[in-house]
């Protein structure tokens, strides 16, 4: 389970920092500045930022459930792995603008979270 948590932290780093930065390289001077003025960002960068916010909404629940499962000795590694894969694919689909697939991936990750929580009961 520790491995899945570490991989999820890597996904958080990619989701919240690396991908938006890569998609916004045209504004490198702005990123290195105090960011006092606003800049235009690409559509893909905007999507990546929205996907990041969405990730931040479910990530605390994932971490809490994962840690509680380790303390209680409940094996939810497979569900946590499915959640991680679905969230990574969600990020790609959201950034690429694949609307219906994005929604299905999000619903799948939500189902995984619910099943993870139910396994603790």
SULHU-V570917 format. One record per residue. N is the residue number from 1. PHI is phi as a letter, one per 40 degrees, with the letter a starting at -180 (* if undefined). PSI is psi in whole degrees, 0 to 359 (none if undefined). D_LAST is the distance of its C-alpha to the last C-alpha in Angstrom with 2 decimals. Layout:
# SULHU-V570917
[[N:PHI:PSI:D_LAST] [N:PHI:PSI:D_LAST]]
This chain:
# SULHU-V570917
[[1:*:328:18.15] [2:c:321:20.82] [3:c:316:23.18] [4:c:320:21.07] [5:c:318:20.74] [6:c:317:24.50] [7:c:324:25.25] [8:c:326:23.31] [9:c:323:25.50] [10:c:317:28.50] [11:c:321:27.50] [12:c:318:27.21] [13:c:315:30.69] [14:c:315:32.10] [15:c:317:30.59] [16:c:340:31.58] [17:b:305:34.83] [18:c:308:36.37] [19:c:312:36.39] [20:d:325:37.60] [21:c:316:40.23] [22:c:320:41.48] [23:c:356:41.77] [24:b:26:43.70] [25:c:338:46.25] [26:c:341:49.13] [27:b:35:48.37] [28:d:320:48.37] [29:d:320:50.91] [30:c:318:48.67] [31:c:331:45.60] [32:c:357:47.72] [33:c:190:49.08] [34:c:355:47.82] [35:g:42:46.73] [36:c:336:48.77] [37:b:159:49.67] [38:c:156:47.68] [39:b:160:48.02] [40:c:132:47.54] [41:b:158:44.72] [42:c:164:44.33] [43:c:318:42.17] [44:c:322:40.07] [45:c:320:39.59] [46:c:318:38.52] [47:c:317:35.96] [48:c:321:34.66] [49:c:321:34.32] [50:c:322:32.43] [51:c:324:30.09] [52:c:318:29.61] [53:c:319:28.71] [54:c:319:26.16] [55:c:318:24.66] [56:c:334:24.57] [57:c:326:22.52] [58:b:343:19.52] [59:c:318:20.01] [60:d:321:18.62] [61:c:317:15.19] [62:d:312:15.46] [63:c:316:16.61] [64:c:313:14.03] [65:c:319:11.07] [66:c:315:13.36] [67:c:318:14.29] [68:c:321:10.95] [69:c:324:10.22] [70:c:319:13.69] [71:c:318:13.34] [72:c:349:10.40] [73:g:27:12.21] [74:c:129:9.85] [75:c:106:12.44] [76:b:25:12.25] [77:d:317:15.97] [78:c:317:17.15] [79:c:320:15.07] [80:c:322:16.17] [81:c:317:19.65] [82:d:316:19.76] [83:d:315:18.82] [84:c:314:21.59] [85:c:316:24.10] [86:c:320:23.51] [87:c:323:23.98] [88:c:316:27.13] [89:c:325:28.50] [90:c:316:27.75] [91:d:316:29.88] [92:c:313:32.66] [93:c:319:32.60] [94:c:313:32.57] [95:c:323:35.39] [96:c:348:37.37] [97:g:28:37.02] [98:c:88:35.45] [99:d:302:33.96] [100:c:322:32.29] [101:c:318:30.89] [102:d:315:29.53] [103:c:317:27.71] [104:c:320:26.21] [105:c:320:25.08] [106:c:315:23.47] [107:c:320:21.62] [108:c:319:20.49] [109:c:325:19.18] [110:c:318:17.31] [111:c:319:15.72] [112:c:316:14.77] [113:c:316:13.17] [114:c:316:11.12] [115:c:324:10.16] [116:c:315:9.44] [117:c:320:7.09] [118:c:329:5.34] [119:c:338:5.55] [120:c:344:3.80] [121:c:none:0.00]]
